[in-house]
Amino acid sequence: MDRRKFFGVTAGGIAATLLTKTNLHGIALPFDQDVKFQPDYLPFAPGVPPAPYQFPKDFRWGSATAAYQVEGAWKADGKGESVWDRFAHTVGKIKGAATGDVACDSYYRYKEDIALAKSLNLTSYRFSISWPRIQANGTGPANPKGLDHYKRVLEELHKANIHPLVTMYHWELPQALEDKGGWPNRDTAGYFADYANILVKSLGDQVNTWCIFNEPNIFTWLGYGTGIHAPGRTDWNDFMKSTHVVNLAQGQAFRAIKAATPKAEASSAVTMADCIPRSSSEADRAATDRYEAYRDFWFFDPALKGEYPKPLATDELLQSMGVRPGDMEVIRVPLDFIGINYYDRCVCFAADANGPAKVDTQQGEQGPKTENGWEVWPDGYYNLLTKVNARYKPKAIDITENGCAYNDVPDEKGEVPDERRIAFFRGYIGAVARAHKEGVPIRSYNAWSLMDNYEWAEGYSQRFGFVFVDFRTLKRTVKQSGKWYAQLAATGKLS
Ligand code: FCB
């Protein structure tokens, strides 16, 4: 199942019959769904190439990775087992039976990776900390070896003059906590707050920007709803409960960060979509509003507005999620920025499925597709950025992820000519430029990803990096797109 399709359960195949290529914005498009992508056909939908744009000098250009996807060393230095270790070691869960046991070996090669980022002129480096490296079983005293590792990583970044953007949780729940009930268990919020407290107390002098959760809307749903990600459970109620516990954890962690380091900034990174109704029917529009409430706002509204977004949040749903008096006060915190991961837009329609959401989704079908089948449609990104800005009026927005899978490999000269990735980034950064020009306070762009890595249930089958990784030798080779991005990072000039 496409992991982006997360309230939906039916196959996207019906898309072709139900969605014409002209009906969304009433615009005729040069692409036919079946036509293979031509590199000289740039996907600047709907037909507007990005205008040249000069980003300000202090705009940060960076990349993003996550511990499980790059570190390997899954048992080194006292690290405990995470739900992803367990899941990836379970037969039948991951394409090609791939695991993150070695991944890119970045636990040992972090100096090389930071040197690569430096060579690409990056000024921001988003990475995550593996919880079971710090607390093998998710509770109790910290493992000094785990902390020392991240101290060294941070030291290296500071030496290179690169701003660390540190994610506390990119999906590595210690398996011992899953055994106690995982995220649907309210106690997990307290355990997480303790972990956050350890991190700020030990690393707080080296970190100014914390990203508390990565994609809380995804790991709860795919982990407890559809089961296609760790820990692989499939229960609608557990999924919705887990979202509330994560919101509680976010509030508590934010307070822990501010108590120890008042000057530090903290928020989370939510993967948002440009949500559009499949038809103009009342039913599809209402379904879109319910979907969007979950997909885009479920983890920012409670923090910033003190309530779950309607129309999805009915009294009945909140009750089934276990919301108690006083919870919303714990959850409500003034997050310092909005972290946005963006990959796709979602075409929504009413469906008699999926509990209270009663909505299904499909991909947009107007743009060309990346190699893993995600639609390329930069205008959706612009729409989303302006919508989020209007809703929260944030002080700052960090683009915490955005990227594409194309599986280009080195040619006979050893170069990786990945023009499609360059085209993708020109289009998407063009959308960021448009929003920025109109006053949306975007201050950094962290591309997914610095290098090819372990793509969760897809194993090593999807390459998202600026740097090619040969997974047999672990050799890194900067792709043409990496060189292109290095230029942009050096000059801030998109052309
Ligand atoms: C995001 C994840 C990230 C990576 C990209 C492709 O959903 O946060 O770890 O897998 O997708």
Residues whose N, C-alpha, C, O or C-beta is under 5 A from the ligand:
A	BS01	FCB	A66 E215
